[in-house]
Amino acid sequence: MKRFAKHLLKGGKASHAEKIMYATLYRLKNQIEDDPLYVIQKAVEHSQPLFILKKRRVAGRTRQVPGLLRAKKREGIAVRWILEAAAQRQKSSKGSLPFAECLSAEFLDAFRKEGNVMRKKNELHKTAEANRGFVKSLW
C-alpha cells in the first residue's frame, strides 16, 4: 500500500495520496466481501508482466528483444500500469468520477483478470513470444 501511495505523490502531498488510498480501501471493502489488502495484493500479482521488451540494434534493424524481469521491477511496472489505467479511466469520465473510485475499479478488474491492465500485459506477452527468436542477440 505504501508503494501505491509513493507513486500517487504529486508535488509532495503525502496526505492527499494517503486519503486516496484509504478511500480506495473503503470502496473495495464495500464492493466485495474479501479483505481489501488481499484484493490489492492479488491484483498486483495478476498484472505483473514476466518480460520486458528491450530495443536492440541487430543487423541494421532495431528489434524488440524480450528479457526477463526481476520480481521488484515486475511489481513496480504493475503498480504503474494500474495507476495509469485508473488515471485514464478518470480522464475518460471527464473528471466526473473521483480518482479513488477509478482506482478501486482498476483493482477489481485486475483481481478478476480483466480490464486495461490485463490487456496491456497480454499484448506485451504476445509481442515477447513473437520476438523470442531475437533473444540470442542479447549476448
TORNUGU-371921 format. One record per atom (N, C-alpha, C): residue number from 1; residue in one letter; atom name; x, y negated, z negated. Coordinates in pm, whole numbers, m for minus. Layout:
REM residues N
{r NUM,'A','CA',{X,Y,Z}}
...
//
This chain:
REM residues 139
{r 1,'M','N',{83,119,0}}
{r 1,'M','CA',{0,0,0}}
{r 1,'M','C',{87,m125,0}}
{r 2,'K','N',{200,m119,m71}}
{r 2,'K','CA',{290,m234,m72}}
{r 2,'K','C',{345,m261,67}}
{r 3,'R','N',{366,m154,141}}
{r 3,'R','CA',{420,m170,276}}
{r 3,'R','C',{322,m248,364}}
{r 4,'F','N',{194,m217,351}}
{r 4,'F','CA',{94,m291,428}}
{r 4,'F','C',{90,m436,384}}
{r 5,'A','N',{98,m458,254}}
{r 5,'A','CA',{95,m595,203}}
{r 5,'A','C',{215,m674,255}}
{r 6,'K','N',{331,m610,262}}
{r 6,'K','CA',{450,m678,314}}
{r 6,'K','C',{434,m714,461}}
{r 7,'H','N',{374,m624,537}}
{r 7,'H','CA',{352,m651,680}}
{r 7,'H','C',{244,m757,701}}
{r 8,'L','N',{154,m768,606}}
{r 8,'L','CA',{45,m866,617}}
{r 8,'L','C',{91,m1008,585}}
{r 9,'L','N',{205,m1021,518}}
{r 9,'L','CA',{251,m1153,475}}
{r 9,'L','C',{265,m1248,593}}
{r 10,'K','N',{201,m1361,581}}
{r 10,'K','CA',{214,m1467,681}}
{r 10,'K','C',{249,m1594,606}}
{r 11,'G','N',{366,m1646,627}}
{r 11,'G','CA',{405,m1769,560}}
{r 11,'G','C',{430,m1751,412}}
{r 12,'G','N',{462,m1629,367}}
{r 12,'G','CA',{495,m1604,227}}
{r 12,'G','C',{377,m1601,133}}
{r 13,'K','N',{257,m1579,183}}
{r 13,'K','CA',{138,m1578,98}}
{r 13,'K','C',{108,m1436,51}}
{r 14,'A','N',{182,m1394,m51}}
{r 14,'A','CA',{166,m1258,m104}}
{r 14,'A','C',{30,m1240,m168}}
{r 15,'S','N',{m22,m1342,m234}}
{r 15,'S','CA',{m152,m1328,m300}}
{r 15,'S','C',{m263,m1309,m197}}
{r 16,'H','N',{m250,m1375,m83}}
{r 16,'H','CA',{m351,m1359,23}}
{r 16,'H','C',{m345,m1217,81}}
{r 17,'A','N',{m224,m1164,99}}
{r 17,'A','CA',{m209,m1028,150}}
{r 17,'A','C',{m266,m927,52}}
{r 18,'E','N',{m244,m949,m77}}
{r 18,'E','CA',{m299,m858,m178}}
{r 18,'E','C',{m452,m864,m180}}
{r 19,'K','N',{m509,m982,m164}}
{r 19,'K','CA',{m655,m994,m160}}
{r 19,'K','C',{m712,m916,m43}}
{r 20,'I','N',{m646,m924,73}}
{r 20,'I','CA',{m692,m849,191}}
{r 20,'I','C',{m686,m700,164}}
{r 21,'M','N',{m576,m653,103}}
{r 21,'M','CA',{m561,m511,77}}
{r 21,'M','C',{m665,m462,m25}}
{r 22,'Y','N',{m690,m539,m130}}
{r 22,'Y','CA',{m790,m498,m229}}
{r 22,'Y','C',{m930,m499,m169}}
{r 23,'A','N',{m959,m596,m84}}
{r 23,'A','CA',{m1089,m599,m17}}
{r 23,'A','C',{m1104,m478,76}}
{r 24,'T','N',{m995,m440,141}}
{r 24,'T','CA',{m996,m322,228}}
{r 24,'T','C',{m1022,m196,147}}
{r 25,'L','N',{m953,m184,33}}
{r 25,'L','CA',{m974,m67,m53}}
{r 25,'L','C',{m1119,m61,m102}}
{r 26,'Y','N',{m1175,m175,m138}}
{r 26,'Y','CA',{m1313,m181,m185}}
{r 26,'Y','C',{m1409,m137,m74}}
{r 27,'R','N',{m1387,m183,48}}
{r 27,'R','CA',{m1474,m145,160}}
{r 27,'R','C',{m1462,5,189}}
{r 28,'L','N',{m1339,57,183}}
{r 28,'L','CA',{m1320,201,207}}
{r 28,'L','C',{m1391,284,100}}
{r 29,'K','N',{m1382,237,m24}}
{r 29,'K','CA',{m1446,310,m133}}
{r 29,'K','C',{m1598,313,m115}}
{r 30,'N','N',{m1655,205,m64}}
{r 30,'N','CA',{m1799,200,m43}}
{r 30,'N','C',{m1844,280,80}}
{r 31,'Q','N',{m1754,297,178}}
{r 31,'Q','CA',{m1793,364,302}}
{r 31,'Q','C',{m1782,516,295}}
{r 32,'I','N',{m1684,566,220}}
{r 32,'I','CA',{m1666,712,211}}
{r 32,'I','C',{m1650,752,66}}
{r 33,'E','N',{m1664,882,41}}
{r 33,'E','CA',{m1655,930,m97}}
{r 33,'E','C',{m1513,970,m136}}
{r 34,'D','N',{m1421,981,m40}}
{r 34,'D','CA',{m1282,1013,m71}}
{r 34,'D','C',{m1211,896,m137}}
{r 35,'D','N',{m1096,926,m197}}
{r 35,'D','CA',{m1013,822,m257}}
{r 35,'D','C',{m958,733,m146}}
{r 36,'P','N',{m971,600,m157}}
{r 36,'P','CA',{m924,512,m50}}
{r 36,'P','C',{m774,521,m23}}
{r 37,'L','N',{m695,543,m128}}
{r 37,'L','CA',{m550,557,m108}}
{r 37,'L','C',{m516,683,m28}}
{r 38,'Y','N',{m593,790,m54}}
{r 38,'Y','CA',{m575,913,23}}
{r 38,'Y','C',{m610,890,170}}
{r 39,'V','N',{m717,815,195}}
{r 39,'V','CA',{m758,784,332}}
{r 39,'V','C',{m649,704,402}}
{r 40,'I','N',{m592,605,333}}
{r 40,'I','CA',{m486,523,393}}
{r 40,'I','C',{m364,608,422}}
{r 41,'Q','N',{m326,694,327}}
{r 41,'Q','CA',{m210,780,346}}
{r 41,'Q','C',{m229,873,466}}
{r 42,'K','N',{m345,937,475}}
{r 42,'K','CA',{m372,1028,587}}
{r 42,'K','C',{m381,952,719}}
{r 43,'A','N',{m436,831,717}}
{r 43,'A','CA',{m445,751,838}}
{r 43,'A','C',{m306,719,891}}
{r 44,'V','N',{m215,685,801}}
{r 44,'V','CA',{m77,656,843}}
{r 44,'V','C',{m11,783,895}}
{r 45,'E','N',{m32,896,828}}
{r 45,'E','CA',{26,1022,873}}
{r 45,'E','C',{m25,1060,1012}}
{r 46,'H','N',{m155,1042,1035}}
{r 46,'H','CA',{m213,1080,1164}}
{r 46,'H','C',{m165,990,1278}}
{r 47,'S','N',{m133,866,1247}}
{r 47,'S','CA',{m97,773,1354}}
{r 47,'S','C',{53,759,1375}}
{r 48,'Q','N',{134,839,1306}}
{r 48,'Q','CA',{279,830,1323}}
{r 48,'Q','C',{322,894,1454}}
{r 49,'P','N',{396,822,1537}}
{r 49,'P','CA',{448,884,1659}}
{r 49,'P','C',{573,968,1628}}
{r 50,'L','N',{593,1073,1703}}
{r 50,'L','CA',{711,1157,1684}}
{r 50,'L','C',{829,1109,1768}}
{r 51,'F','N',{799,1040,1877}}
{r 51,'F','CA',{902,999,1972}}
{r 51,'F','C',{899,848,1991}}
{r 52,'I','N',{1008,800,2047}}
{r 52,'I','CA',{1014,661,2092}}
{r 52,'I','C',{1077,664,2230}}
{r 53,'L','N',{1037,574,2314}}
{r 53,'L','CA',{1094,567,2448}}
{r 53,'L','C',{1199,457,2452}}
{r 54,'K','N',{1322,498,2482}}
{r 54,'K','CA',{1432,403,2493}}
{r 54,'K','C',{1463,383,2641}}
{r 55,'K','N',{1493,261,2678}}
{r 55,'K','CA',{1526,234,2818}}
{r 55,'K','C',{1675,258,2839}}
{r 56,'R','N',{1707,343,2936}}
{r 56,'R','CA',{1845,374,2970}}
{r 56,'R','C',{1863,358,3120}}
{r 57,'R','N',{1976,307,3158}}
{r 57,'R','CA',{2005,292,3300}}
{r 57,'R','C',{2076,418,3348}}
{r 58,'V','N',{2011,489,3439}}
{r 58,'V','CA',{2063,616,3491}}
{r 58,'V','C',{2060,610,3642}}
{r 59,'A','N',{2175,624,3704}}
{r 59,'A','CA',{2189,630,3850}}
{r 59,'A','C',{2122,509,3916}}
{r 60,'G','N',{2145,392,3863}}
{r 60,'G','CA',{2092,270,3924}}
{r 60,'G','C',{1947,240,3893}}
{r 61,'R','N',{1883,323,3814}}
{r 61,'R','CA',{1743,301,3778}}
{r 61,'R','C',{1730,295,3626}}
{r 62,'T','N',{1634,220,3580}}
{r 62,'T','CA',{1606,215,3438}}
{r 62,'T','C',{1499,319,3407}}
{r 63,'R','N',{1534,413,3321}}
{r 63,'R','CA',{1443,522,3286}}
{r 63,'R','C',{1400,507,3140}}
{r 64,'Q','N',{1282,557,3111}}
{r 64,'Q','CA',{1236,563,2973}}
{r 64,'Q','C',{1270,701,2920}}
{r 65,'V','N',{1366,705,2828}}
{r 65,'V','CA',{1415,831,2775}}
{r 65,'V','C',{1356,853,2636}}
{r 66,'P','N',{1289,966,2613}}
{r 66,'P','CA',{1232,990,2480}}
{r 66,'P','C',{1339,1027,2378}}
{r 67,'G','N',{1322,979,2258}}
{r 67,'G','CA',{1412,1013,2148}}
{r 67,'G','C',{1329,1035,2022}}
{r 68,'L','N',{1383,1115,1930}}
{r 68,'L','CA',{1311,1144,1806}}
{r 68,'L','C',{1325,1027,1709}}
{r 69,'L','N',{1226,1013,1624}}
{r 69,'L','CA',{1225,907,1523}}
{r 69,'L','C',{1244,967,1384}}
{r 70,'R','N',{1308,890,1297}}
{r 70,'R','CA',{1319,930,1158}}
{r 70,'R','C',{1186,900,1088}}
{r 71,'A','N',{1167,961,972}}
{r 71,'A','CA',{1039,951,901}}
{r 71,'A','C',{1005,807,863}}
{r 72,'K','N',{1102,732,814}}
{r 72,'K','CA',{1075,595,771}}
{r 72,'K','C',{1038,506,890}}
{r 73,'K','N',{1106,527,1002}}
{r 73,'K','CA',{1076,449,1123}}
{r 73,'K','C',{938,484,1177}}
{r 74,'R','N',{901,614,1172}}
{r 74,'R','CA',{768,656,1217}}
{r 74,'R','C',{660,589,1134}}
{r 75,'E','N',{682,585,1002}}
{r 75,'E','CA',{584,522,914}}
{r 75,'E','C',{572,373,941}}
{r 76,'G','N',{684,307,964}}
{r 76,'G','CA',{682,164,993}}
{r 76,'G','C',{608,132,1122}}
{r 77,'I','N',{630,214,1223}}
{r 77,'I','CA',{561,194,1351}}
{r 77,'I','C',{411,216,1334}}
{r 78,'A','N',{373,320,1257}}
{r 78,'A','CA',{231,348,1235}}
{r 78,'A','C',{163,233,1160}}
{r 79,'V','N',{230,178,1060}}
{r 79,'V','CA',{176,65,985}}
{r 79,'V','C',{156,m55,1077}}
{r 80,'R','N',{257,m82,1159}}
{r 80,'R','CA',{250,m196,1251}}
{r 80,'R','C',{137,m176,1353}}
{r 81,'W','N',{123,m55,1406}}
{r 81,'W','CA',{17,m27,1503}}
{r 81,'W','C',{m121,m46,1442}}
{r 82,'I','N',{m140,1,1317}}
{r 82,'I','CA',{m270,m13,1252}}
{r 82,'I','C',{m303,m160,1231}}
{r 83,'L','N',{m206,m237,1185}}
{r 83,'L','CA',{m230,m381,1163}}
{r 83,'L','C',{m256,m454,1294}}
{r 84,'E','N',{m184,m417,1401}}
{r 84,'E','CA',{m208,m480,1531}}
{r 84,'E','C',{m347,m446,1584}}
{r 85,'A','N',{m390,m320,1565}}
{r 85,'A','CA',{m523,m280,1611}}
{r 85,'A','C',{m632,m353,1532}}
{r 86,'A','N',{m610,m373,1402}}
{r 86,'A','CA',{m708,m448,1322}}
{r 86,'A','C',{m714,m593,1366}}
{r 87,'A','N',{m598,m652,1397}}
{r 87,'A','CA',{m597,m791,1445}}
{r 87,'A','C',{m666,m802,1579}}
{r 88,'Q','N',{m646,m702,1665}}
{r 88,'Q','CA',{m712,m701,1796}}
{r 88,'Q','C',{m863,m687,1781}}
{r 89,'R','N',{m905,m604,1685}}
{r 89,'R','CA',{m1048,m586,1660}}
{r 89,'R','C',{m1110,m716,1610}}
{r 90,'Q','N',{m1039,m787,1523}}
{r 90,'Q','CA',{m1091,m914,1473}}
{r 90,'Q','C',{m1096,m1017,1585}}
{r 91,'K','N',{m995,m1015,1672}}
{r 91,'K','CA',{m992,m1110,1784}}
{r 91,'K','C',{m1106,m1083,1881}}
{r 92,'S','N',{m1137,m955,1905}}
{r 92,'S','CA',{m1245,m922,1998}}
{r 92,'S','C',{m1382,m957,1942}}
{r 93,'S','N',{m1391,m966,1809}}
{r 93,'S','CA',{m1518,m1008,1748}}
{r 93,'S','C',{m1525,m1160,1736}}
{r 94,'K','N',{m1427,m1228,1794}}
{r 94,'K','CA',{m1419,m1375,1794}}
{r 94,'K','C',{m1415,m1433,1653}}
{r 95,'G','N',{m1350,m1358,1561}}
{r 95,'G','CA',{m1330,m1406,1425}}
{r 95,'G','C',{m1451,m1397,1336}}
{r 96,'S','N',{m1558,m1334,1383}}
{r 96,'S','CA',{m1678,m1326,1300}}
{r 96,'S','C',{m1664,m1222,1189}}
{r 97,'L','N',{m1577,m1122,1208}}
{r 97,'L','CA',{m1555,m1020,1106}}
{r 97,'L','C',{m1433,m1057,1021}}
{r 98,'P','N',{m1441,m1035,891}}
{r 98,'P','CA',{m1321,m1058,809}}
{r 98,'P','C',{m1214,m953,840}}
{r 99,'F','N',{m1088,m991,819}}
{r 99,'F','CA',{m978,m901,853}}
{r 99,'F','C',{m984,m773,770}}
{r 100,'A','N',{m1027,m782,645}}
{r 100,'A','CA',{m1036,m664,560}}
{r 100,'A','C',{m1133,m561,618}}
{r 101,'E','N',{m1242,m608,676}}
{r 101,'E','CA',{m1339,m517,737}}
{r 101,'E','C',{m1280,m449,861}}
{r 102,'C','N',{m1208,m525,941}}
{r 102,'C','CA',{m1144,m469,1060}}
{r 102,'C','C',{m1036,m369,1021}}
{r 103,'L','N',{m960,m401,916}}
{r 103,'L','CA',{m854,m312,870}}
{r 103,'L','C',{m911,m182,815}}
{r 104,'S','N',{m1020,m191,739}}
{r 104,'S','CA',{m1081,m69,686}}
{r 104,'S','C',{m1139,17,799}}
{r 105,'A','N',{m1193,m47,902}}
{r 105,'A','CA',{m1243,29,1017}}
{r 105,'A','C',{m1130,100,1090}}
{r 106,'E','N',{m1015,35,1102}}
{r 106,'E','CA',{m900,99,1167}}
{r 106,'E','C',{m848,215,1084}}
{r 107,'F','N',{m847,199,951}}
{r 107,'F','CA',{m805,310,865}}
{r 107,'F','C',{m898,429,883}}
{r 108,'L','N',{m1028,403,887}}
{r 108,'L','CA',{m1123,513,905}}
{r 108,'L','C',{m1107,579,1041}}
{r 109,'D','N',{m1084,499,1145}}
{r 109,'D','CA',{m1064,555,1279}}
{r 109,'D','C',{m940,643,1281}}
{r 110,'A','N',{m831,595,1222}}
{r 110,'A','CA',{m707,673,1221}}
{r 110,'A','C',{m723,798,1133}}
{r 111,'F','N',{m797,786,1025}}
{r 111,'F','CA',{m823,900,937}}
{r 111,'F','C',{m900,1009,1012}}
{r 112,'R','N',{m994,966,1098}}
{r 112,'R','CA',{m1074,1061,1176}}
{r 112,'R','C',{m1008,1099,1308}}
{r 113,'K','N',{m885,1052,1330}}
{r 113,'K','CA',{m805,1079,1450}}
{r 113,'K','C',{m874,1028,1576}}
{r 114,'E','N',{m920,904,1570}}
{r 114,'E','CA',{m980,839,1686}}
{r 114,'E','C',{m946,691,1680}}
{r 115,'G','N',{m982,617,1781}}
{r 115,'G','CA',{m959,473,1780}}
{r 115,'G','C',{m837,432,1862}}
{r 116,'N','N',{m806,303,1858}}
{r 116,'N','CA',{m699,247,1940}}
{r 116,'N','C',{m561,297,1901}}
{r 117,'V','N',{m537,317,1774}}
{r 117,'V','CA',{m405,361,1729}}
{r 117,'V','C',{m377,502,1780}}
{r 118,'M','N',{m474,590,1771}}
{r 118,'M','CA',{m454,727,1818}}
{r 118,'M','C',{m439,732,1970}}
{r 119,'R','N',{m513,645,2040}}
{r 119,'R','CA',{m500,637,2185}}
{r 119,'R','C',{m357,595,2222}}
{r 120,'K','N',{m305,496,2150}}
{r 120,'K','CA',{m169,448,2175}}
{r 120,'K','C',{m66,556,2148}}
{r 121,'K','N',{m85,630,2038}}
{r 121,'K','CA',{7,739,2004}}
{r 121,'K','C',{3,849,2110}}
{r 122,'N','N',{m118,886,2154}}
{r 122,'N','CA',{m130,991,2255}}
{r 122,'N','C',{m70,950,2389}}
{r 123,'E','N',{m87,823,2427}}
{r 123,'E','CA',{m26,774,2551}}
{r 123,'E','C',{126,779,2542}}
{r 124,'L','N',{181,741,2427}}
{r 124,'L','CA',{326,746,2407}}
{r 124,'L','C',{377,889,2417}}
{r 125,'H','N',{305,983,2356}}
{r 125,'H','CA',{348,1123,2361}}
{r 125,'H','C',{338,1180,2503}}
{r 126,'K','N',{235,1141,2577}}
{r 126,'K','CA',{223,1187,2715}}
{r 126,'K','C',{338,1135,2800}}
{r 127,'T','N',{371,1008,2783}}
{r 127,'T','CA',{482,950,2859}}
{r 127,'T','C',{614,1015,2820}}
{r 128,'A','N',{632,1041,2691}}
{r 128,'A','CA',{755,1106,2645}}
{r 128,'A','C',{766,1247,2702}}
{r 129,'E','N',{653,1318,2708}}
{r 129,'E','CA',{657,1453,2763}}
{r 129,'E','C',{683,1450,2914}}
{r 130,'A','N',{629,1352,2982}}
{r 130,'A','CA',{652,1340,3125}}
{r 130,'A','C',{799,1307,3155}}
{r 131,'N','N',{863,1234,3066}}
{r 131,'N','CA',{1002,1193,3088}}
{r 131,'N','C',{1102,1277,3010}}
{r 132,'R','N',{1062,1395,2966}}
{r 132,'R','CA',{1153,1475,2885}}
{r 132,'R','C',{1274,1526,2963}}
{r 133,'G','N',{1266,1523,3094}}
{r 133,'G','CA',{1380,1565,3175}}
{r 133,'G','C',{1497,1469,3168}}
{r 134,'F','N',{1473,1347,3124}}
{r 134,'F','CA',{1580,1248,3116}}
{r 134,'F','C',{1651,1249,2983}}
{r 135,'V','N',{1615,1340,2893}}
{r 135,'V','CA',{1677,1343,2760}}
{r 135,'V','C',{1825,1368,2770}}
{r 136,'K','N',{1867,1448,2867}}
{r 136,'K','CA',{2010,1479,2880}}
{r 136,'K','C',{2092,1356,2913}}
{r 137,'S','N',{2028,1250,2959}}
{r 137,'S','CA',{2103,1128,2994}}
{r 137,'S','C',{2129,1040,2872}}
{r 138,'L','N',{2084,1082,2753}}
{r 138,'L','CA',{2115,1005,2632}}
{r 138,'L','C',{2261,1020,2592}}
{r 139,'W','N',{2322,1132,2627}}
{r 139,'W','CA',{2460,1157,2585}}
{r 139,'W','C',{2557,1113,2688}}
//
